[in-house]
Each structure stands twice: as C-alpha cells, then as structure tokens.
Amino acid sequence: MTCPTEDAEEREPGTPSARADAPRAALITGGSRGIGLAIARRLAADGFALTLSARTADSLADAAAELRAAGASVTTVAADAADPEALAALLDWHARTHGRLDALVLNAGMGFGSPIDQTPLRRLDKHVALNFRGAFALVSAALPLLRATAAVERRGTRVIALASLAGLTPEPDLAVYSATKAAIVSLCQSICIEEASTGVSATALCPGYVDTDMAAWKHDMLAADEMIRPDDLAELAVSLTRLSRNAAVPTLPVYRAGGRLVGA
Ligand SMILES: NC(=O)c1ccc[n+]([C@@H]2O[C@H](COP(=O)([O-])OP(=O)(O)OC[C@H]3O[C@@H](n4cnc5c(N)ncnc54)[C@H](OP(=O)(O)O)[C@@H]3O)[C@@H](O)[C@H]2O)c1
C-alpha cells in the first residue's frame, strides 16, 4: 500500500501540516496515574514521544520523571480536561512541541454513583463536562492534526478513548457515568464513519473494574487482585497503534475474567 502524501499547495488555509521526520507522538489526558500512566509507559517503550496532561502539576512531574528515567521523551501540561480553552492550549502545545499526533488518548474521566432520583443535576453536569463534552472538544480540535499526521504515516492515526463496560450495559446507581461512557462509545463509532477516508479511526476501550484509585471504593466487594490490570489496557492501546490503517476497531469490551459477561 502506498502512503498518501500531503501536497502543501493543496492544503486549505489553516490546515496544519505534520512532521514526517519526527517520532510518532501521543497526547494523553489523565496521564499522571492509573490507566493513563500505564498507557504512557507502554507507548513510550514503543518509541512514542508524549504529551501528558492532568490537573495536578506535581503528580505530572513525578510521572514524567519516571518516564524520562526509562528514556522517554515527555512534556507535561497541567490542564482541566473539562475546560475547552485549557484543552485548546494543551493541543496547541502538543502540536508546536511534537509536530504530529499519532494517538490521542482520551482518558481523563470521573465517576460518582447514586440512584437516578438522588442525583443532583450539578453532578450530571460535571460528568458530562469532563467525560463527554471535554473529550468531544479535544477530538474536534485535534482532527486536523490527526488527519495531517495520517497523511504522512502509513499506519494512520488513532483516537483511543476510555469508555467503560458500563457504557455498553449500565450498572445500578451509575446512570450518569454509564450514559457519558455510552456517548463516548457512540463518538468513536462516529469518528470511524466520518473519517473513514482520512486514515483516522477511533476505539472506545470498554473495561470492567480496573485496579486504580478510581476503583478503590469497590474493594469491599471486589478484591484489587481480581480486577483488570492497568497494564492490560496499555497492552491493548499500544496494539491498536500497531494495526494497519485498514483496521478500524470502534468498540473494544474488556471483561474481568470470572466476572459476568455483562456489566463489571
Ligand atoms: N478504574 C476503573 O475501574 C475504570 C473502568 C472503566 C473505565 N475507566 C475509565 O478509565 C479512565 C481512567 O481511569 P483511572 O481508573 O485510571 O482513574 P484514576 O486512577 O483516578 O486516574 C485519573 C487520571 O485522570 C486525571 N484527571 C481526573 N480528573 C481530571 C480532569 N478534570 N482533568 C484532567 N485530568 C483529570 C487524574 O489526575 P488529576 O487528578 O491530577 O487531574 C489522573 O491522572 C477514566 O475515564 C475512567 O472512567 C476506569
């Protein structure tokens, strides 16, 4: 297969170009711990240059120091992934620093449970703002660079979004979280459909309970060592970046062995 090339003269004004000579690059939200950091480690080991983002500068600095000690090229940007202006600045930083975007990992997320009739609308608004609106804003802004990178990279480029099994089959008391993750599943399908000709595709990773800070509240009912490992998600994420551009994987459920094959 020949790799499409981008003719600078044919580019529309404002369309970014991508650096064919730079290492493959990934931008990861929520990259300072948990699943995001596990994905960062694995992508760095595969040669990706990284932009890591999260709200807390200190934990980002710790994560970056660990990755650099292992030889990774990492920059960090503290940003709230619910704030579209902060996300625009994050993307701009990534584009100027790395010159290309091969993998956009939409990982930052939140989840607080309550029955539907005891869920204040402000809780719904916070979930939507981070889990869906922020993710949508970042993808929307990043698509020109993802397309430009796909034009110079034979494997194409990928959006990898952390949804959840709850986005496929809602769990009790997680109606709002489940709905936002279902929206992410739908968004990844839309990206695959709309971007089919550009070399950009998207995958909603849909795991059951993963042993991270976010799932610690569940330990009374489910031991940490029975949960999916963050490294399992990292292994899947890096595998997606190794596929040819001809393979689209819009949804990837990851069940806990021994668990129900629906829900967690
Ligand atoms: N753990 C599970 O069982 C599980 C299962 C299915 C899906 N998921 C999904 O996987 C993703 C990662 O979860 P995790 O378990 O790895 O969580 P985690 O261990 O709690 O880590 C969350 C990461 O996101 C960052 N973050 C949180 N709120 C943010 C915000 N508003 N803006 C920017 N960054 C933010 C955190 O750093 P700061 O706090 O410093 O911002 C941290 O780096 C989430 O989308 C989650 O819904 C998790």
The ligand as an ORCA input file, in Angstrom:
! r2SCAN-3c Opt
* xyz 0 1
  N     -10.707      2.171     37.070
  C     -11.756      1.573     36.517
  O     -12.307      0.598     37.083
  C     -12.282      2.021     35.190
  C     -13.160      1.167     34.500
  C     -13.665      1.571     33.278
  C     -13.288      2.786     32.736
  N     -12.427      3.601     33.422
  C     -12.096      4.895     32.826
  O     -10.695      4.962     32.632
  C     -10.262      6.330     32.721
  C      -9.077      6.430     33.668
  O      -9.485      5.953     34.932
  P      -8.448      5.530     36.067
  O      -9.095      4.399     36.787
  O      -7.087      5.355     35.531
  O      -8.528      6.818     37.009
  P      -7.504      7.375     38.115
  O      -6.547      6.335     38.537
  O      -8.373      8.027     39.119
  O      -6.674      8.498     37.290
  C      -7.359      9.557     36.742
  C      -6.389     10.424     35.954
  O      -7.166     11.464     35.327
  C      -6.749     12.738     35.834
  N      -7.932     13.584     35.933
  C      -9.009     13.437     36.728
  N      -9.873     14.452     36.530
  C      -9.329     15.243     35.578
  C      -9.724     16.458     34.955
  N     -10.872     17.068     35.285
  N      -8.925     16.988     34.016
  C      -7.749     16.389     33.681
  N      -7.322     15.255     34.242
  C      -8.104     14.691     35.183
  C      -6.064     12.424     37.161
  O      -5.115     13.425     37.554
  P      -5.559     14.738     38.373
  O      -6.473     14.278     39.466
  O      -4.280     15.339     38.838
  O      -6.254     15.624     37.372
  C      -5.366     11.121     36.815
  O      -4.200     11.368     36.043
  C     -11.496      7.143     33.152
  O     -12.078      7.753     32.026
  C     -12.431      6.080     33.709
  O     -13.793      6.446     33.612
  C     -11.909      3.246     34.631
*
